[in-house]
Amino acid sequence: MDSMKANVILDAKGLACPMPIVKTKKTMSGLEAGQVLEVLATDKGSKADIKAWSESTGHQYLGTLEEGEVLKHYIRKSSNDETIERTHPNVVNNNELEMKLATSENIVVLDVRETAEYAFNHIPNAISIPLGELEQRSGELEKEEEIYVVCRTGNRSDLAAQKLAEKGFTKVINIVPGMSQWSGKTTSFLK
């Protein structure tokens, strides 16, 4: 597959999470059912984000082509008259997580950002499983544990929390607004 026919092309190159999804959502609302949107992005995390967002809204994720630094994502608009975007119901803010971390030793923090984002700055002892790897690696987590899921803004972690809940994880909490406004302790692999 070298190219695909798209009805509309959205240029989201140079934008970081959550902007490719925000722009995709807005553009999709203007499409007719069955039309295909091509999203051009350079954010590596957009590959997992666009796929997960499409699945959570009922749109059909067709796939992604990589051309150098540019990712071309293809999504077919759902034929449903009303696509309902689900969100994970269990949410806490950054301050609540920070207080929980200060009072408890046994907290599982799952960071679903891309590996490079995690390497530069993450919550100490957070487990790194990028959203795109969560399906294959969810077995590394205990289903009964309380798991606090974090990303840069709360969007990717929301999608990850939904995926985990669908797999039978019962105590999954999304952290909002996430690392973009985290003021608690952090560590880095890059010294």
C-alpha positions in Angstrom: 0.0 0.0 0.0 1.8 3.1 -1.2 -0.9 5.6 -0.9 -4.6 5.8 0.0 -7.4 8.0 -1.2 -8.5 10.5 1.3 -11.5 12.9 1.1 -9.8 15.5 3.4 -6.2 16.0 4.4 -5.3 17.5 7.8 -1.9 18.9 8.4 -0.9 18.4 12.0 2.9 18.3 11.4 4.9 19.9 14.2 2.2 19.6 16.8 2.5 17.7 20.0 -0.1 15.8 22.0 -3.0 16.6 22.4 -3.2 18.9 19.3 -3.2 16.2 16.6 -6.2 14.6 18.3 -7.9 18.0 18.9 -7.6 19.0 15.3 -8.6 15.5 14.1 -11.7 15.6 16.3 -12.7 19.0 14.9 -12.0 18.0 11.3 -13.9 14.7 11.6 -17.0 16.6 12.8 -17.2 18.3 9.4 -17.0 15.0 7.4 -19.8 12.9 6.1 -20.2 9.3 7.2 -17.9 7.0 5.2 -15.4 9.7 4.2 -11.7 9.2 4.9 -9.5 11.7 6.7 -5.7 11.7 6.2 -3.9 13.2 9.2 -0.3 14.2 8.6 1.7 14.2 11.9 5.3 14.2 13.1 4.5 13.4 16.7 5.5 9.7 17.1 2.9 9.3 19.9 0.2 10.2 17.4 0.3 6.7 16.0 -1.1 5.1 19.1 -3.2 8.2 20.0 -5.1 8.4 16.7 -5.7 4.6 16.7 -7.0 4.6 20.3 -9.1 7.7 19.7 -10.7 6.3 16.6 -11.6 3.1 18.4 -13.0 5.0 21.4 -15.2 7.1 19.2 -16.4 4.4 16.8 -14.6 5.7 13.8 -12.6 3.1 11.7 -8.9 3.4 12.0 -7.6 2.2 8.6 -3.8 2.4 9.4 -0.7 4.6 9.3 1.9 5.0 6.6 5.3 6.4 7.5 7.1 8.6 5.0 10.4 9.7 6.5 9.5 11.8 9.6 5.8 12.2 8.5 3.1 9.8 9.7 0.0 9.6 7.5 -2.9 8.3 9.6 -6.1 7.2 7.8 -9.5 7.2 9.5 -13.0 6.5 8.0 -15.8 8.5 9.7 -18.4 6.3 11.4 -21.7 5.8 9.7 -23.4 6.2 13.1 -25.4 9.4 13.3 -24.0 9.9 16.8 -20.5 8.8 17.6 -20.2 9.1 21.4 -16.7 9.6 22.7 -16.2 7.7 25.8 -14.0 8.9 28.6 -12.7 6.9 31.6 -14.9 7.7 34.7 -12.2 7.5 37.4 -10.1 10.7 37.3 -7.9 12.5 39.8 -5.9 15.7 39.4 -2.1 16.1 39.7 -2.4 17.4 43.3 -4.4 14.4 44.4 -1.8 12.0 43.0 1.0 14.0 44.6 -0.6 13.7 48.0 -1.3 10.0 47.5 2.4 9.4 46.5 3.5 11.3 49.7 1.4 9.1 52.0 1.6 5.6 50.4 4.5 3.5 49.2 2.6 1.0 47.1 1.2 3.1 44.3 1.5 2.0 40.7 2.0 4.9 38.4 1.8 3.9 34.7 3.4 6.4 32.3 2.0 5.8 28.8 4.0 8.5 27.0 6.5 7.6 24.4 9.9 6.2 25.7 11.8 9.4 24.8 9.3 11.6 26.7 9.6 9.3 29.7 13.4 9.3 29.6 13.6 13.1 29.9 11.2 13.5 32.8 9.0 11.1 34.8 7.5 10.5 38.2 10.0 8.4 40.3 9.3 4.6 40.1 6.7 5.1 37.3 6.4 2.2 34.9 6.9 3.1 31.3 4.6 1.4 28.8 3.8 3.6 25.8 0.2 3.5 24.7 1.0 1.7 21.5 2.5 -1.2 23.5 -0.2 -1.4 26.1 -2.1 -4.2 24.4 0.9 -6.5 24.4 2.4 -5.5 27.7 -0.7 -5.2 30.0 0.3 -8.6 31.5 3.2 -6.8 33.3 0.5 -5.1 35.5 -1.6 -6.6 38.3 -5.3 -6.4 37.6 -6.2 -5.9 41.3 -3.7 -3.1 41.9 -4.7 0.6 42.0 -3.0 2.0 38.8 -2.6 5.7 38.2 -2.2 6.4 34.5 -0.3 9.5 33.4 0.7 11.0 30.1 1.5 14.6 29.0 -2.1 16.1 29.1 -4.5 13.4 30.2 -5.8 12.4 26.8 -3.5 9.5 26.0 -3.8 8.3 29.6 -7.6 8.4 29.3 -7.4 6.1 26.3 -5.0 3.8 28.2 -7.3 3.7 31.2 -10.2 2.7 29.0 -8.1 -0.1 27.4 -7.1 -1.4 30.8 -10.7 -1.3 32.2 -11.8 -3.3 29.1 -9.1 -5.9 29.9 -10.5 -6.3 33.5 -8.4 -3.9 35.5 -10.8 -2.6 38.2 -8.9 0.2 39.9 -7.6 2.4 37.1 -7.4 6.1 37.6 -6.6 8.7 34.9 -4.4 11.7 36.0 -5.4 15.1 34.6 -3.7 17.3 33.5 -0.7 15.1 33.6 3.0 15.7 33.1 2.6 19.0 31.2 1.7 20.6 34.6 3.2 18.2 37.1 4.9 20.0 39.9 5.8 17.0 42.1 9.1 15.1 42.1 10.5 13.9 38.8 13.5 12.0 37.7 15.3 11.5 34.4 17.5 8.9 32.8 19.5 11.8 31.2 21.9 13.3 33.7 
